[in-house]
Amino acid sequence: MMRAALFFAVALTVPISQHHSLQEFSKFTHNYHAAEEINRFVTKHSFIIFIANVTTSLFHFTIEKVVSSVSSIFGYPERILHSESAWHNNLRVMQRAELQMNDDNVAHKIRFLAVNYLNKVAPSVATSARMIGWKLFETAFQISPFTPYQYHRAFYRERPHFSSSINQRFAMGDKSPLLLTDTDEVNQLFPLKFVVLDRHNKTGWERLISEAQEKEILFDFTDDLKDCILTEGLQEKERTFNEKIALIEQEIATLSNIETHKCTAIARVKFECQGEVIGGMKILPIFSPLSPDTIIKTHPTLAHHFTEETGIALGAIQLRRLIPEAFPLPKSTLHVETETAPPLFADKNHFIERLKEIRLKNHQPHVAVLGKSFLEMIKGLFDKIPTEEWHELYQCPPFQEIIENSLTNILHHLAAYKDEAQFIQAIELAYAELATLLELTSPYQANDFQELYPTALKIVPESLQRSVRGGLGKTAETVFSLAIISAREMNSCKEISTVWSEDFYFEHANLLGRNRSFELVMSDPSIKSIDFFGCSFHPSIDAKAKSRYNQRNLIHDIERIFTEKKETTHLTVALDCTNDLFNSPKTQELLAHFESHIREGRLNIILFGSGQKFDMLGMDHFYGSPFSLINNGADHWKSFDTLLSAEVNRTDLLSNQWFCLLYEYAPDSPDGFRKLFFDNTREVLRKVPEKLAPLDGRTITVIPIDESAQASFIDVKIRGSFHFLRSCYLIAYFYSHAVAENNKASIRGSFGFLHPNITMICSDDLTTLRLHPGILRKDNQAILSFLHSLN
């Protein structure tokens, strides 16, 4: 009887890929009659039962919100949910510390620590879990209360008004929506999606517009408006800005061949926020009236596709640090203690000695990886902090209390777990405390990762080791985007000849062009050379119909490029290593095979991957993209130095602390962690029921992945009538199945997380459900039980 309510609640929050219109999905899921139709055709429950279940869930959810609001208004204590108890206990410590400080900078740091604790880059959606009555969620998870907020690259799409308070400082306010970015230096990426025009090349506007073909037009008026766009609400400055806009509109009106629906006008801005300088893009209402609610519809290429496919949107850490209105903390009712307990760990060696008393059950694979990694990193952090700096922190009473709380909690979490499920929660809480310690101590500088990363890369031939340079990008999307731009700059900013391998990550393929697949390009005799090859050994999800995933023979592919495209002189290979081991035997073989090509300057290798998949060790607290450049350093490769220096490719300092600590003290951990997921996924794939084999006529199938390929997902294809509606139901059924099996599952769709989850990717003729195993082998049985129940 729960299934109808489960479907309705989960469908409201199911992650939908860019392959499907978000606006259409929003209309669909929030439309009462559509929900009724789904219920009739899919769930086979009576309409009355459906209404009863949904009404009951919504009633309890509404009552919870009403009680919470009344408690807030009248100052009554709210009921603290078990799933948020760790967060609220941490908040009490932070608020007590804040009350002791008169220093605004320190108070701001403490507030950030409170918000950041147990928050996620891609959070579990606890609200949905409560609506479906998932009691297991309340007892099995520890989360932040800020769970309705979305993955940071999609944050603006989900909450278009979150930058409104900042936008009031600028001309036109929300009539000119503001897209926040970490820096205003994002313009070098514009050519990936746009033909860019500004008033410096005004005489060439007509020609550039006529040559644009499929690309849209982006007018960048930053230089014209930068001196008057920050108005702070002053009418005189607003008038000056409006006068300049009027002149710009007059000039655009003279263009004869312009299609306004393909045009966007912006001004990039930078400004100080909470003591830090960040950036943004003001979208100007030159071609149509604008508002935050309509910007995705009126300018989807910039406000949606470009910002997400290049990863330039304001990052998760800075979002929490700089936009306090997005994460409103409850008011404190605590009082400062007049006497404080003597410090337990003023001598940092005391904590290390206590840590040595912890005896982890290292015969369990997940404990051996996560527990060992944590111990290596926490000990490494203490080694990294000079004794005098540690004592200096302890001389600041608020920081002392926070540190004492974190260290005590770490010891408690590591000692208190009883079974493997409790260990997963305990280690996640311990890593959350480590994030707090990293923010307070910050032992690494911004460029330290560039020194640490190459030393951890053990697969480079000895003759090439001096040719390796490492870096930490903002996201894999940003690294890949800059790599394409660097290849263009190498070719004097001309369009380059690109190609991507089968089952390459779809967002990367979109940037290269959907018509640039390896098979198409290599079979085209008019293409004489290749400049840029985006590829991966192991498959990412493919939303199209297919019968099998295979490992890619990249050595063969690169040999074919040099042999068949004979005018290829300088080839850049951007190898996505997300679904592979960091020290991968396949990558080692490739580097050894093309060693002479690299030394001769014919080949430039970029190894990159998403650090949010496995380098977080399942915690998802930070974001970044480790990458390495491997070339002979010749002048023709100099444009790729941009990857190491560009502001747009710089992650925040706290995430930088994590990656530096990980790769200095626990560099083998990410591969050990990856292997658990690859092994679990492979175990499920080997036991998929025969009835789901991809044969003609079957409407639900699981696509096999070749044994030689690293597998991180299970691809379930849904075909036939109402494939999208049936897929929505199956997602709800997946979570209802988890409830029935008393199994932990996360309501967030990606791989590398601690618990299983499922996500949806839609296309016209079929729907793909991408199912991801977690870190525990016991979860595999629940996944297989779900697959066996499909028919």
Salt bridges, closest charged atoms under 4 A:
GLU36 OE2 - ARG40 NH2 3.18
GLU84 OE1 - HIS88 NE2 3.68
GLU84 OE2 - ARG130 NH2 2.82
GLU138 OE2 - ARG130 NE 2.82
GLU158 OE2 - ARG157 NH1 3.00
ASP182 OD2 - LYS474 NZ 2.58
GLU211 OE1 - ARG207 NH1 3.32
ASP220 OD2 - ARG268 NE 3.11
ASP223 OD2 - HIS200 NE2 3.04
ASP224 OD1 - ARG199 NH1 3.02
GLU232 OE2 - ARG169 NH2 3.31
GLU251 OE2 - ARG199 NH2 2.49
GLU251 OE2 - LYS202 NZ 3.24
GLU259 OE1 - HIS261 NE2 3.82
GLU259 OE2 - LYS262 NZ 3.97
GLU276 OE2 - ARG321 NE 3.82
ASP293 OD1 - HIS161 NE2 2.92
GLU308 OE2 - ARG157 NE 2.81
GLU308 OE2 - HIS304 ND1 3.19
GLU309 OE1 - LYS193 NZ 3.00
GLU353 OE2 - LYS356 NZ 3.33
GLU357 OE1 - ARG354 NE 3.95
GLU376 OE2 - LYS372 NZ 2.55
GLU401 OE2 - ARG96 NE 2.58
GLU428 OE2 - LYS120 NZ 2.14
GLU439 OE2 - LYS109 NZ 3.04
GLU439 OE2 - ARG321 NH1 2.88
GLU477 OE2 - ARG153 NH2 3.34
GLU495 OE2 - LYS215 NZ 3.65
GLU495 OE1 - ARG488 NH2 3.55
GLU502 OE2 - LYS546 NZ 3.35
GLU502 OE1 - ARG552 NH1 3.65
ASP503 OD1 - LYS546 NZ 2.92
GLU507 OE1 - ARG153 NH2 3.25
GLU519 OE2 - ARG552 NH2 3.06
ASP542 OD1 - LYS544 NZ 3.31
ASP542 OD2 - LYS546 NZ 3.75
ASP557 OD2 - ARG552 NE 2.65
GLU559 OE2 - HIS593 NE2 2.60
GLU564 OE2 - ARG560 NE 2.82
ASP576 OD2 - HIS508 NE2 3.74
ASP580 OD1 - HIS538 NE2 3.34
GLU589 OE1 - LYS586 NZ 3.67
GLU595 OE2 - ARG599 NE 3.87
ASP615 OD1 - ARG674 NH2 3.45
ASP620 OD2 - ARG748 NH1 3.12
ASP641 OD1 - ARG469 NH1 2.76
GLU647 OE2 - ARG650 NE 3.40
GLU664 OE1 - LYS384 NZ 3.27
ASP671 OD1 - ARG674 NH1 3.64
ASP679 OD2 - LYS675 NZ 3.10
GLU683 OE1 - ARG777 NH2 2.53
ASP706 OD1 - ARG548 NH2 3.70
GLU707 OE2 - ARG682 NH1 4.00
GLU707 OE1 - ARG686 NH2 2.91
ASP715 OD2 - LYS717 NZ 3.14
GLU741 OE2 - HIS737 NE2 3.77
ASP779 OD1 - LYS778 NZ 3.61
